[in-house]
Amino acid sequence: MELKEIQRRLRECIDRSGIPQKTIAEQIGVSPQTVSKYMKKDIFPALDTFAALCRVLDVTSDYILGLSKY
């Protein structure tokens, strides 16, 4: 799976969560600008940040990484 598809899934999960980017950022310990960069630029969170992001969004890492459909 390409990074663009992973970002699309991540963006979809963030949008669907209804949680403001600022709140997500606070809960995972990054700036709101960093959350925005995860969605729009070719960067990916560190593994510990990615795990925290999945918990906050209540989504599996397998889904975001394209290893499962749900």
All heavy atoms as TSV, in Angstrom:
chain	resi	resn	atom	element	x	y	z
A	1	MET	N	N	0.850	-1.173	0.000
A	1	MET	CA	C	0.000	0.000	0.000
A	1	MET	C	C	0.896	1.237	0.000
A	1	MET	O	O	1.891	1.294	0.702
A	1	MET	CB	C	-0.886	-0.016	1.243
A	1	MET	CG	C	-1.635	1.271	1.408
A	1	MET	SD	S	-3.035	1.219	2.500
A	1	MET	CE	C	-4.117	0.173	1.595
A	2	GLU	N	N	0.518	2.202	-0.785
A	2	GLU	CA	C	1.285	3.438	-0.889
A	2	GLU	C	C	0.944	4.398	0.240
A	2	GLU	O	O	-0.145	4.357	0.805
A	2	GLU	CB	C	0.999	4.110	-2.227
A	2	GLU	CG	C	1.541	3.338	-3.412
A	2	GLU	CD	C	1.382	4.094	-4.705
A	2	GLU	OE1	O	1.295	5.341	-4.670
A	2	GLU	OE2	O	1.362	3.439	-5.748
A	3	LEU	N	N	1.896	5.277	0.532
A	3	LEU	CA	C	1.704	6.259	1.593
A	3	LEU	C	C	0.461	7.105	1.358
A	3	LEU	O	O	-0.268	7.416	2.298
A	3	LEU	CB	C	2.945	7.145	1.727
A	3	LEU	CG	C	2.914	8.182	2.847
A	3	LEU	CD1	C	2.706	7.523	4.205
A	3	LEU	CD2	C	4.184	8.996	2.839
A	4	LYS	N	N	0.181	7.457	0.118
A	4	LYS	CA	C	-0.999	8.281	-0.191
A	4	LYS	C	C	-2.288	7.587	0.269
A	4	LYS	O	O	-3.207	8.230	0.774
A	4	LYS	CB	C	-1.082	8.594	-1.686
A	4	LYS	CG	C	0.026	9.466	-2.183
A	4	LYS	CD	C	-0.134	10.869	-1.677
A	4	LYS	CE	C	0.974	11.748	-2.240
A	4	LYS	NZ	N	1.093	13.003	-1.558
A	5	GLU	N	N	-2.375	6.280	0.086
A	5	GLU	CA	C	-3.566	5.531	0.510
A	5	GLU	C	C	-3.654	5.467	2.032
A	5	GLU	O	O	-4.727	5.583	2.610
A	5	GLU	CB	C	-3.550	4.121	-0.089
A	5	GLU	CG	C	-4.721	3.265	0.341
A	5	GLU	CD	C	-6.089	3.773	-0.099
A	5	GLU	OE1	O	-6.168	4.652	-0.986
A	5	GLU	OE2	O	-7.099	3.304	0.453
A	6	ILE	N	N	-2.520	5.299	2.680
A	6	ILE	CA	C	-2.502	5.293	4.145
A	6	ILE	C	C	-2.962	6.656	4.661
A	6	ILE	O	O	-3.778	6.745	5.580
A	6	ILE	CB	C	-1.098	4.933	4.675
A	6	ILE	CG1	C	-0.781	3.478	4.325
A	6	ILE	CG2	C	-1.001	5.179	6.173
A	6	ILE	CD1	C	0.649	3.074	4.580
A	7	GLN	N	N	-2.457	7.726	4.048
A	7	GLN	CA	C	-2.880	9.075	4.452
A	7	GLN	C	C	-4.372	9.280	4.201
A	7	GLN	O	O	-5.053	9.903	5.007
A	7	GLN	CB	C	-2.083	10.129	3.691
A	7	GLN	CG	C	-0.657	10.230	4.148
A	7	GLN	CD	C	0.155	11.143	3.268
A	7	GLN	OE1	O	0.119	11.044	2.044
A	7	GLN	NE2	N	0.895	12.035	3.893
A	8	ARG	N	N	-4.884	8.748	3.093
A	8	ARG	CA	C	-6.311	8.879	2.809
A	8	ARG	C	C	-7.127	8.199	3.901
A	8	ARG	O	O	-8.094	8.752	4.408
A	8	ARG	CB	C	-6.659	8.260	1.442
A	8	ARG	CG	C	-8.124	8.484	1.049
A	8	ARG	CD	C	-8.571	7.609	-0.093
A	8	ARG	NE	N	-8.565	6.193	0.220
A	8	ARG	CZ	C	-9.476	5.578	0.982
A	8	ARG	NH1	N	-10.450	6.247	1.546
A	8	ARG	NH2	N	-9.396	4.277	1.198
A	9	ARG	N	N	-6.702	7.013	4.298
A	9	ARG	CA	C	-7.418	6.298	5.352
A	9	ARG	C	C	-7.305	7.033	6.685
A	9	ARG	O	O	-8.277	7.120	7.434
A	9	ARG	CB	C	-6.897	4.874	5.484
A	9	ARG	CG	C	-7.342	3.986	4.359
A	9	ARG	CD	C	-6.723	2.606	4.497
A	9	ARG	NE	N	-7.158	1.753	3.413
A	9	ARG	CZ	C	-7.779	0.593	3.592
A	9	ARG	NH1	N	-8.021	0.145	4.810
A	9	ARG	NH2	N	-8.141	-0.130	2.561
A	10	LEU	N	N	-6.123	7.542	6.975
A	10	LEU	CA	C	-5.932	8.286	8.211
A	10	LEU	C	C	-6.808	9.530	8.229
A	10	LEU	O	O	-7.503	9.816	9.211
A	10	LEU	CB	C	-4.455	8.663	8.375
A	10	LEU	CG	C	-4.053	9.392	9.643
A	10	LEU	CD1	C	-4.407	8.573	10.875
A	10	LEU	CD2	C	-2.564	9.681	9.622
A	11	ARG	N	N	-6.827	10.271	7.129
A	11	ARG	CA	C	-7.656	11.465	7.008
A	11	ARG	C	C	-9.135	11.107	7.163
A	11	ARG	O	O	-9.879	11.782	7.869
A	11	ARG	CB	C	-7.395	12.127	5.649
A	11	ARG	CG	C	-8.113	13.423	5.434
A	11	ARG	CD	C	-7.673	14.154	4.155
A	11	ARG	NE	N	-7.518	13.300	2.996
A	11	ARG	CZ	C	-6.351	12.943	2.445
A	11	ARG	NH1	N	-5.225	13.384	2.952
A	11	ARG	NH2	N	-6.307	12.175	1.379
A	12	GLU	N	N	-9.552	10.020	6.545
A	12	GLU	CA	C	-10.929	9.550	6.647
A	12	GLU	C	C	-11.299	9.258	8.106
A	12	GLU	O	O	-12.364	9.647	8.571
A	12	GLU	CB	C	-11.086	8.284	5.804
A	12	GLU	CG	C	-12.374	7.544	5.980
A	12	GLU	CD	C	-12.304	6.192	5.280
A	12	GLU	OE1	O	-12.169	6.163	4.044
A	12	GLU	OE2	O	-12.377	5.168	5.978
A	13	CYS	N	N	-10.400	8.598	8.819
A	13	CYS	CA	C	-10.670	8.259	10.218
A	13	CYS	C	C	-10.727	9.509	11.095
A	13	CYS	O	O	-11.564	9.599	11.998
A	13	CYS	CB	C	-9.613	7.287	10.743
A	13	CYS	SG	S	-9.744	5.640	10.011
A	14	ILE	N	N	-9.847	10.454	10.840
A	14	ILE	CA	C	-9.861	11.701	11.606
A	14	ILE	C	C	-11.153	12.456	11.333
A	14	ILE	O	O	-11.828	12.911	12.267
A	14	ILE	CB	C	-8.619	12.564	11.291
A	14	ILE	CG1	C	-7.365	11.896	11.862
A	14	ILE	CG2	C	-8.786	13.983	11.858
A	14	ILE	CD1	C	-6.057	12.545	11.436
A	15	ASP	N	N	-11.535	12.569	10.068
A	15	ASP	CA	C	-12.779	13.268	9.714
A	15	ASP	C	C	-13.988	12.581	10.327
A	15	ASP	O	O	-14.876	13.232	10.881
A	15	ASP	CB	C	-12.947	13.343	8.196
A	15	ASP	CG	C	-11.967	14.292	7.543
A	15	ASP	OD1	O	-11.397	15.154	8.244
A	15	ASP	OD2	O	-11.770	14.176	6.316
A	16	ARG	N	N	-14.035	11.268	10.215
A	16	ARG	CA	C	-15.182	10.502	10.711
A	16	ARG	C	C	-15.295	10.546	12.234
A	16	ARG	O	O	-16.393	10.436	12.777
A	16	ARG	CB	C	-15.064	9.062	10.235
A	16	ARG	CG	C	-16.327	8.276	10.380
A	16	ARG	CD	C	-16.252	6.910	9.766
A	16	ARG	NE	N	-14.935	6.596	9.236
A	16	ARG	CZ	C	-14.457	5.379	9.100
A	16	ARG	NH1	N	-15.179	4.345	9.417
A	16	ARG	NH2	N	-13.258	5.179	8.613
A	17	SER	N	N	-14.175	10.724	12.916
A	17	SER	CA	C	-14.201	10.722	14.383
A	17	SER	C	C	-14.982	11.902	14.942
A	17	SER	O	O	-15.544	11.816	16.029
A	17	SER	CB	C	-12.775	10.753	14.947
A	17	SER	OG	O	-12.200	12.047	14.819
A	18	GLY	N	N	-14.988	13.020	14.205
A	18	GLY	CA	C	-15.647	14.225	14.708
A	18	GLY	C	C	-14.846	14.930	15.787
A	18	GLY	O	O	-15.300	15.921	16.354
A	19	ILE	N	N	-13.655	14.438	16.069
A	19	ILE	CA	C	-12.798	15.041	17.094
A	19	ILE	C	C	-11.967	16.136	16.431
A	19	ILE	O	O	-11.318	15.887	15.412
A	19	ILE	CB	C	-11.857	13.988	17.726
A	19	ILE	CG1	C	-12.669	12.825	18.313
A	19	ILE	CG2	C	-10.980	14.631	18.803
A	19	ILE	CD1	C	-11.807	11.640	18.733
A	20	PRO	N	N	-11.971	17.335	16.987
A	20	PRO	CA	C	-11.161	18.408	16.398
A	20	PRO	C	C	-9.669	18.041	16.379
A	20	PRO	O	O	-9.173	17.375	17.283
A	20	PRO	CB	C	-11.412	19.607	17.314
A	20	PRO	CG	C	-12.675	19.290	18.036
A	20	PRO	CD	C	-12.737	17.798	18.146
A	21	GLN	N	N	-8.967	18.485	15.337
A	21	GLN	CA	C	-7.534	18.192	15.240
A	21	GLN	C	C	-6.775	18.667	16.472
A	21	GLN	O	O	-5.829	18.012	16.907
A	21	GLN	CB	C	-6.946	18.819	13.981
A	21	GLN	CG	C	-7.319	18.091	12.724
A	21	GLN	CD	C	-6.592	18.636	11.502
A	21	GLN	OE1	O	-5.529	19.245	11.608
A	21	GLN	NE2	N	-7.167	18.413	10.345
A	22	LYS	N	N	-7.185	19.788	17.040
A	22	LYS	CA	C	-6.509	20.303	18.233
A	22	LYS	C	C	-6.628	19.312	19.393
A	22	LYS	O	O	-5.656	19.051	20.102
A	22	LYS	CB	C	-7.106	21.651	18.633
A	22	LYS	CG	C	-6.448	22.266	19.841
A	22	LYS	CD	C	-7.035	23.610	20.190
A	22	LYS	CE	C	-6.350	24.149	21.431
A	22	LYS	NZ	N	-6.938	25.396	21.890
A	23	THR	N	N	-7.798	18.722	19.554
A	23	THR	CA	C	-8.015	17.747	20.630
A	23	THR	C	C	-7.213	16.483	20.372
A	23	THR	O	O	-6.591	15.934	21.293
A	23	THR	CB	C	-9.512	17.422	20.755
A	23	THR	OG1	O	-10.228	18.632	20.997
A	23	THR	CG2	C	-9.777	16.439	21.875
A	24	ILE	N	N	-7.228	16.029	19.131
A	24	ILE	CA	C	-6.432	14.850	18.779
A	24	ILE	C	C	-4.962	15.110	19.089
A	24	ILE	O	O	-4.291	14.272	19.702
A	24	ILE	CB	C	-6.613	14.487	17.292
A	24	ILE	CG1	C	-8.044	13.992	17.032
A	24	ILE	CG2	C	-5.592	13.440	16.853
A	24	ILE	CD1	C	-8.389	13.830	15.566
A	25	ALA	N	N	-4.483	16.267	18.684
A	25	ALA	CA	C	-3.083	16.624	18.920
A	25	ALA	C	C	-2.743	16.604	20.411
A	25	ALA	O	O	-1.715	16.055	20.812
A	25	ALA	CB	C	-2.790	18.000	18.327
A	26	GLU	N	N	-3.608	17.191	21.222
A	26	GLU	CA	C	-3.381	17.201	22.672
A	26	GLU	C	C	-3.325	15.782	23.224
A	26	GLU	O	O	-2.490	15.472	24.079
A	26	GLU	CB	C	-4.485	17.994	23.374
A	26	GLU	CG	C	-4.433	19.481	23.112
A	26	GLU	CD	C	-5.675	20.231	23.589
A	26	GLU	OE1	O	-6.641	19.587	24.049
A	26	GLU	OE2	O	-5.675	21.475	23.477
A	27	GLN	N	N	-4.201	14.917	22.744
A	27	GLN	CA	C	-4.286	13.558	23.278
A	27	GLN	C	C	-3.121	12.672	22.859
A	27	GLN	O	O	-2.789	11.717	23.552
A	27	GLN	CB	C	-5.609	12.915	22.880
A	27	GLN	CG	C	-6.793	13.573	23.571
A	27	GLN	CD	C	-8.120	12.912	23.221
A	27	GLN	OE1	O	-8.190	11.980	22.427
A	27	GLN	NE2	N	-9.184	13.399	23.824
A	28	ILE	N	N	-2.482	13.001	21.730
A	28	ILE	CA	C	-1.347	12.174	21.296
A	28	ILE	C	C	-0.002	12.860	21.511
A	28	ILE	O	O	1.039	12.298	21.202
A	28	ILE	CB	C	-1.498	11.707	19.834
A	28	ILE	CG1	C	-1.448	12.870	18.847
A	28	ILE	CG2	C	-2.772	10.886	19.661
A	28	ILE	CD1	C	-1.399	12.436	17.375
A	29	GLY	N	N	-0.033	14.084	22.028
A	29	GLY	CA	C	1.204	14.768	22.403
A	29	GLY	C	C	1.963	15.417	21.254
A	29	GLY	O	O	3.194	15.462	21.280
A	30	VAL	N	N	1.231	15.918	20.259
A	30	VAL	CA	C	1.865	16.647	19.159
A	30	VAL	C	C	1.114	17.951	18.943
A	30	VAL	O	O	0.077	18.180	19.542
A	30	VAL	CB	C	1.891	15.821	17.839
A	30	VAL	CG1	C	2.655	14.526	18.028
A	30	VAL	CG2	C	0.491	15.548	17.325
A	31	SER	N	N	1.609	18.785	18.051
A	31	SER	CA	C	0.922	20.037	17.742
A	31	SER	C	C	-0.201	19.785	16.736
A	31	SER	O	O	-0.147	18.813	15.972
A	31	SER	CB	C	1.898	21.062	17.160
A	31	SER	OG	O	2.274	20.671	15.856
A	32	PRO	N	N	-1.204	20.664	16.698
A	32	PRO	CA	C	-2.248	20.534	15.686
A	32	PRO	C	C	-1.673	20.591	14.266
A	32	PRO	O	O	-2.164	19.914	13.359
A	32	PRO	CB	C	-3.166	21.730	15.951
A	32	PRO	CG	C	-2.964	22.045	17.390
A	32	PRO	CD	C	-1.518	21.731	17.663
A	33	GLN	N	N	-0.608	21.350	14.075
A	33	GLN	CA	C	0.030	21.430	12.762
A	33	GLN	C	C	0.618	20.079	12.356
A	33	GLN	O	O	0.606	19.720	11.174
A	33	GLN	CB	C	1.127	22.504	12.749
A	33	GLN	CG	C	0.616	23.911	12.918
A	33	GLN	CD	C	0.378	24.301	14.388
A	33	GLN	OE1	O	0.638	23.542	15.313
A	33	GLN	NE2	N	-0.147	25.499	14.585
A	34	THR	N	N	1.109	19.340	13.329
A	34	THR	CA	C	1.664	18.021	13.035
A	34	THR	C	C	0.567	17.069	12.586
A	34	THR	O	O	0.750	16.307	11.635
A	34	THR	CB	C	2.407	17.462	14.264
A	34	THR	OG1	O	3.495	18.348	14.575
A	34	THR	CG2	C	2.958	16.079	14.006
A	35	VAL	N	N	-0.587	17.121	13.238
A	35	VAL	CA	C	-1.715	16.286	12.809
A	35	VAL	C	C	-2.089	16.644	11.375
A	35	VAL	O	O	-2.330	15.764	10.544
A	35	VAL	CB	C	-2.928	16.443	13.762
A	35	VAL	CG1	C	-4.144	15.707	13.221
A	35	VAL	CG2	C	-2.583	15.938	15.160
A	36	SER	N	N	-2.107	17.913	11.084
A	36	SER	CA	C	-2.415	18.364	9.725
A	36	SER	C	C	-1.390	17.823	8.725
A	36	SER	O	O	-1.745	17.387	7.628
A	36	SER	CB	C	-2.453	19.891	9.671
A	36	SER	OG	O	-2.737	20.331	8.373
A	37	LYS	N	N	-0.126	17.824	9.104
A	37	LYS	CA	C	0.924	17.312	8.224
A	37	LYS	C	C	0.766	15.814	7.977
A	37	LYS	O	O	1.044	15.337	6.884
A	37	LYS	CB	C	2.303	17.597	8.806
A	37	LYS	CG	C	2.690	19.059	8.719
A	37	LYS	CD	C	4.032	19.293	9.371
A	37	LYS	CE	C	4.372	20.775	9.371
A	37	LYS	NZ	N	5.639	21.048	10.059
A	38	TYR	N	N	0.322	15.061	8.986
A	38	TYR	CA	C	0.078	13.637	8.795
A	38	TYR	C	C	-0.962	13.425	7.700
A	38	TYR	O	O	-0.905	12.461	6.957
A	38	TYR	CB	C	-0.437	12.976	10.070
A	38	TYR	CG	C	0.522	12.931	11.222
A	38	TYR	CD1	C	0.054	12.835	12.514
A	38	TYR	CD2	C	1.897	12.964	11.031
A	38	TYR	CE1	C	0.914	12.775	13.600
A	38	TYR	CE2	C	2.770	12.918	12.110
A	38	TYR	CZ	C	2.272	12.822	13.389
A	38	TYR	OH	O	3.122	12.771	14.458
A	39	MET	N	N	-1.898	14.346	7.613
A	39	MET	CA	C	-2.991	14.205	6.661
A	39	MET	C	C	-2.635	14.719	5.274
A	39	MET	O	O	-3.170	14.222	4.286
A	39	MET	CB	C	-4.219	14.957	7.182
A	39	MET	CG	C	-4.785	14.368	8.458
A	39	MET	SD	S	-6.096	15.360	9.160
A	39	MET	CE	C	-7.281	15.358	7.850
A	40	LYS	N	N	-1.759	15.709	5.179
A	40	LYS	CA	C	-1.569	16.402	3.908
A	40	LYS	C	C	-0.182	16.281	3.305
A	40	LYS	O	O	0.006	16.563	2.131
A	40	LYS	CB	C	-1.905	17.884	4.085
A	40	LYS	CG	C	-3.353	18.095	4.461
A	40	LYS	CD	C	-3.653	19.539	4.698
A	40	LYS	CE	C	-5.105	19.688	5.130
A	40	LYS	NZ	N	-5.422	20.994	5.571
A	41	LYS	N	N	0.799	15.914	4.079
A	41	LYS	CA	C	2.163	15.848	3.568
A	41	LYS	C	C	2.640	14.409	3.617
A	41	LYS	O	O	2.011	13.550	4.194
A	41	LYS	CB	C	3.072	16.744	4.395
A	41	LYS	CG	C	2.605	18.192	4.353
A	41	LYS	CD	C	3.724	19.116	4.572
A	41	LYS	CE	C	3.181	20.536	4.455
A	41	LYS	NZ	N	4.168	21.466	4.095
A	42	ASP	N	N	3.765	14.164	3.004
A	42	ASP	CA	C	4.311	12.813	2.962
A	42	ASP	C	C	5.113	12.486	4.218
A	42	ASP	O	O	6.285	12.119	4.149
A	42	ASP	CB	C	5.187	12.631	1.719
A	42	ASP	CG	C	4.378	12.582	0.453
A	42	ASP	OD1	O	3.183	12.244	0.524
A	42	ASP	OD2	O	4.937	12.869	-0.616
A	43	ILE	N	N	4.467	12.634	5.352
A	43	ILE	CA	C	5.103	12.220	6.607
A	43	ILE	C	C	4.156	11.286	7.331
A	43	ILE	O	O	2.942	11.306	7.109
A	43	ILE	CB	C	5.501	13.411	7.506
A	43	ILE	CG1	C	4.274	14.170	8.008
A	43	ILE	CG2	C	6.452	14.338	6.793
A	43	ILE	CD1	C	4.595	15.133	9.124
A	44	PHE	N	N	4.707	10.466	8.171
A	44	PHE	CA	C	3.922	9.499	8.922
A	44	PHE	C	C	4.357	9.581	10.377
A	44	PHE	O	O	5.533	9.805	10.663
A	44	PHE	CB	C	4.167	8.090	8.360
A	44	PHE	CG	C	3.140	7.100	8.786
A	44	PHE	CD1	C	1.864	7.136	8.260
A	44	PHE	CD2	C	3.444	6.150	9.733
A	44	PHE	CE1	C	0.898	6.231	8.656
A	44	PHE	CE2	C	2.497	5.236	10.141
A	44	PHE	CZ	C	1.221	5.278	9.600
A	45	PRO	N	N	3.417	9.421	11.321
A	45	PRO	CA	C	3.794	9.530	12.728
A	45	PRO	C	C	4.754	8.414	13.151
A	45	PRO	O	O	4.766	7.333	12.553
A	45	PRO	CB	C	2.454	9.399	13.462
A	45	PRO	CG	C	1.486	8.848	12.490
A	45	PRO	CD	C	1.996	9.160	11.130
A	46	ALA	N	N	5.524	8.703	14.180
A	46	ALA	CA	C	6.362	7.680	14.799
A	46	ALA	C	C	5.439	6.562	15.296
A	46	ALA	O	O	4.243	6.778	15.517
A	46	ALA	CB	C	7.146	8.282	15.960
A	47	LEU	N	N	5.981	5.369	15.462
A	47	LEU	CA	C	5.141	4.228	15.828
A	47	LEU	C	C	4.366	4.437	17.126
A	47	LEU	O	O	3.189	4.076	17.202
A	47	LEU	CB	C	5.991	2.957	15.916
A	47	LEU	CG	C	6.488	2.425	14.584
A	47	LEU	CD1	C	7.356	1.193	14.802
A	47	LEU	CD2	C	5.338	2.108	13.652
A	48	ASP	N	N	4.993	5.016	18.146
A	48	ASP	CA	C	4.265	5.239	19.395
A	48	ASP	C	C	3.155	6.268	19.211
A	48	ASP	O	O	2.059	6.125	19.757
A	48	ASP	CB	C	5.209	5.633	20.536
A	48	ASP	CG	C	6.025	6.878	20.239
A	48	ASP	OD1	O	6.229	7.234	19.053
A	48	ASP	OD2	O	6.476	7.516	21.210
A	49	THR	N	N	3.405	7.272	18.395
A	49	THR	CA	C	2.388	8.286	18.099
A	49	THR	C	C	1.275	7.671	17.260
A	49	THR	O	O	0.087	7.945	17.477
A	49	THR	CB	C	3.012	9.486	17.376
A	49	THR	OG1	O	4.092	9.994	18.175
A	49	THR	CG2	C	2.001	10.585	17.144
A	50	PHE	N	N	1.640	6.833	16.304
A	50	PHE	CA	C	0.647	6.154	15.474
A	50	PHE	C	C	-0.262	5.281	16.342
A	50	PHE	O	O	-1.488	5.275	16.163
A	50	PHE	CB	C	1.349	5.323	14.400
A	50	PHE	CG	C	0.414	4.564	13.513
A	50	PHE	CD1	C	-0.516	5.217	12.717
A	50	PHE	CD2	C	0.459	3.178	13.464
A	50	PHE	CE1	C	-1.374	4.505	11.883
A	50	PHE	CE2	C	-0.384	2.467	12.644
A	50	PHE	CZ	C	-1.306	3.128	11.847
A	51	ALA	N	N	0.315	4.559	17.283
A	51	ALA	CA	C	-0.484	3.714	18.181
A	51	ALA	C	C	-1.446	4.567	19.001
A	51	ALA	O	O	-2.627	4.221	19.156
A	51	ALA	CB	C	0.437	2.902	19.096
A	52	ALA	N	N	-0.961	5.687	19.515
A	52	ALA	CA	C	-1.825	6.590	20.289
A	52	ALA	C	C	-2.930	7.159	19.406
A	52	ALA	O	O	-4.093	7.270	19.833
A	52	ALA	CB	C	-0.991	7.718	20.903
A	53	LEU	N	N	-2.603	7.493	18.192
A	53	LEU	CA	C	-3.578	8.028	17.242
A	53	LEU	C	C	-4.678	7.001	16.968
A	53	LEU	O	O	-5.869	7.342	16.952
A	53	LEU	CB	C	-2.861	8.422	15.956
A	53	LEU	CG	C	-3.610	9.191	14.898
A	53	LEU	CD1	C	-4.241	10.463	15.456
A	53	LEU	CD2	C	-2.668	9.546	13.762
A	54	CYS	N	N	-4.304	5.769	16.788
A	54	CYS	CA	C	-5.297	4.701	16.566
A	54	CYS	C	C	-6.220	4.568	17.778
A	54	CYS	O	O	-7.435	4.402	17.615
A	54	CYS	CB	C	-4.607	3.380	16.277
A	54	CYS	SG	S	-3.805	3.322	14.660
A	55	ARG	N	N	-5.656	4.648	18.974
A	55	ARG	CA	C	-6.486	4.567	20.193
A	55	ARG	C	C	-7.465	5.726	20.259
A	55	ARG	O	O	-8.649	5.538	20.532
A	55	ARG	CB	C	-5.604	4.545	21.438
A	55	ARG	CG	C	-5.017	3.196	21.746
A	55	ARG	CD	C	-4.403	3.137	23.141
A	55	ARG	NE	N	-3.325	4.100	23.335
A	55	ARG	CZ	C	-2.058	3.900	22.971
A	55	ARG	NH1	N	-1.712	2.781	22.391
A	55	ARG	NH2	N	-1.152	4.817	23.198
A	56	VAL	N	N	-6.975	6.939	20.027
A	56	VAL	CA	C	-7.834	8.125	20.089
A	56	VAL	C	C	-8.949	8.047	19.055
A	56	VAL	O	O	-10.100	8.380	19.346
A	56	VAL	CB	C	-6.998	9.418	19.885
A	56	VAL	CG1	C	-7.883	10.622	19.662
A	56	VAL	CG2	C	-6.080	9.642	21.081
A	57	LEU	N	N	-8.624	7.571	17.861
A	57	LEU	CA	C	-9.605	7.498	16.778
A	57	LEU	C	C	-10.480	6.246	16.869
A	57	LEU	O	O	-11.435	6.104	16.113
A	57	LEU	CB	C	-8.900	7.529	15.421
A	57	LEU	CG	C	-8.102	8.785	15.119
A	57	LEU	CD1	C	-7.365	8.627	13.791
A	57	LEU	CD2	C	-8.998	10.013	15.104
A	58	ASP	N	N	-10.133	5.337	17.776
A	58	ASP	CA	C	-10.857	4.069	17.946
A	58	ASP	C	C	-10.906	3.300	16.628
A	58	ASP	O	O	-11.966	2.891	16.152
A	58	ASP	CB	C	-12.260	4.303	18.504
A	58	ASP	CG	C	-12.911	3.008	18.971
A	58	ASP	OD1	O	-12.170	2.090	19.378
A	58	ASP	OD2	O	-14.157	2.911	18.920
A	59	VAL	N	N	-9.721	3.126	16.035
A	59	VAL	CA	C	-9.586	2.409	14.767
A	59	VAL	C	C	-8.355	1.515	14.859
A	59	VAL	O	O	-7.405	1.824	15.587
A	59	VAL	CB	C	-9.467	3.404	13.589
A	59	VAL	CG1	C	-8.208	4.224	13.676
A	59	VAL	CG2	C	-9.582	2.712	12.257
A	60	THR	N	N	-8.367	0.417	14.143
A	60	THR	CA	C	-7.213	-0.471	14.182
A	60	THR	C	C	-6.113	0.039	13.252
A	60	THR	O	O	-6.391	0.633	12.205
A	60	THR	CB	C	-7.575	-1.906	13.756
A	60	THR	OG1	O	-7.939	-1.921	12.382
A	60	THR	CG2	C	-8.703	-2.469	14.618
A	61	SER	N	N	-4.904	-0.225	13.642
A	61	SER	CA	C	-3.779	0.130	12.772
A	61	SER	C	C	-3.848	-0.680	11.487
A	61	SER	O	O	-3.468	-0.186	10.419
A	61	SER	CB	C	-2.458	-0.092	13.488
A	61	SER	OG	O	-2.331	-1.455	13.885
A	62	ASP	N	N	-4.351	-1.900	11.560
A	62	ASP	CA	C	-4.486	-2.726	10.355
A	62	ASP	C	C	-5.352	-2.049	9.305
A	62	ASP	O	O	-5.053	-2.116	8.113
A	62	ASP	CB	C	-5.091	-4.098	10.696
A	62	ASP	CG	C	-4.081	-5.045	11.327
A	62	ASP	OD1	O	-2.890	-4.677	11.437
A	62	ASP	OD2	O	-4.493	-6.141	11.718
A	63	TYR	N	N	-6.415	-1.374	9.737
A	63	TYR	CA	C	-7.265	-0.688	8.767
A	63	TYR	C	C	-6.500	0.453	8.090
A	63	TYR	O	O	-6.485	0.562	6.874
A	63	TYR	CB	C	-8.556	-0.150	9.408
A	63	TYR	CG	C	-9.315	0.699	8.412
A	63	TYR	CD1	C	-10.003	0.091	7.377
A	63	TYR	CD2	C	-9.266	2.082	8.474
A	63	TYR	CE1	C	-10.647	0.878	6.414
A	63	TYR	CE2	C	-9.917	2.864	7.515
A	63	TYR	CZ	C	-10.605	2.249	6.490
A	63	TYR	OH	O	-11.230	3.007	5.547
A	64	ILE	N	N	-5.865	1.281	8.898
A	64	ILE	CA	C	-5.154	2.432	8.333
A	64	ILE	C	C	-4.033	1.974	7.399
A	64	ILE	O	O	-3.813	2.572	6.351
A	64	ILE	CB	C	-4.622	3.364	9.435
A	64	ILE	CG1	C	-5.808	4.009	10.165
A	64	ILE	CG2	C	-3.707	4.436	8.861
A	64	ILE	CD1	C	-5.427	4.861	11.350
A	65	LEU	N	N	-3.362	0.887	7.756
A	65	LEU	CA	C	-2.259	0.398	6.943
A	65	LEU	C	C	-2.721	-0.454	5.751
A	65	LEU	O	O	-1.901	-0.902	4.958
A	65	LEU	CB	C	-1.296	-0.415	7.814
A	65	LEU	CG	C	-0.587	0.392	8.904
A	65	LEU	CD1	C	0.199	-0.548	9.808
A	65	LEU	CD2	C	0.292	1.467	8.307
A	66	GLY	N	N	-4.033	-0.658	5.649
A	66	GLY	CA	C	-4.557	-1.401	4.519
A	66	GLY	C	C	-4.474	-2.907	4.658
A	66	GLY	O	O	-4.574	-3.638	3.670
A	67	LEU	N	N	-4.300	-3.390	5.880
A	67	LEU	CA	C	-4.198	-4.826	6.105
A	67	LEU	C	C	-5.557	-5.462	6.381
A	67	LEU	O	O	-5.666	-6.685	6.408
A	67	LEU	CB	C	-3.242	-5.098	7.272
A	67	LEU	CG	C	-1.823	-4.559	7.067
A	67	LEU	CD1	C	-1.002	-4.731	8.332
A	67	LEU	CD2	C	-1.152	-5.228	5.887
A	68	SER	N	N	-6.570	-4.630	6.627
A	68	SER	CA	C	-7.932	-5.119	6.826
A	68	SER	C	C	-8.909	-4.108	6.257
A	68	SER	O	O	-8.561	-2.954	6.035
A	68	SER	CB	C	-8.229	-5.381	8.305
A	68	SER	OG	O	-8.403	-4.153	9.001
A	69	LYS	N	N	-10.133	-4.538	6.053
A	69	LYS	CA	C	-11.156	-3.659	5.485
A	69	LYS	C	C	-11.874	-2.856	6.543
A	69	LYS	O	O	-12.591	-1.926	6.214
A	69	LYS	CB	C	-12.159	-4.478	4.686
A	69	LYS	CG	C	-11.552	-5.116	3.458
A	69	LYS	CD	C	-12.581	-5.867	2.675
A	69	LYS	CE	C	-11.925	-6.518	1.463
A	69	LYS	NZ	N	-12.889	-7.223	0.640
A	70	TYR	N	N	-11.716	-3.196	7.805
A	70	TYR	CA	C	-12.446	-2.507	8.886
A	70	TYR	C	C	-11.531	-2.121	10.009
A	70	TYR	O	O	-10.626	-2.745	10.346
A	70	TYR	CB	C	-13.556	-3.387	9.438
A	70	TYR	CG	C	-14.457	-3.914	8.358
A	70	TYR	CD1	C	-14.363	-5.219	7.917
A	70	TYR	CD2	C	-15.383	-3.079	7.756
A	70	TYR	CE1	C	-15.198	-5.694	6.917
A	70	TYR	CE2	C	-16.215	-3.555	6.755
A	70	TYR	CZ	C	-16.123	-4.863	6.347
A	70	TYR	OH	O	-16.943	-5.327	5.361
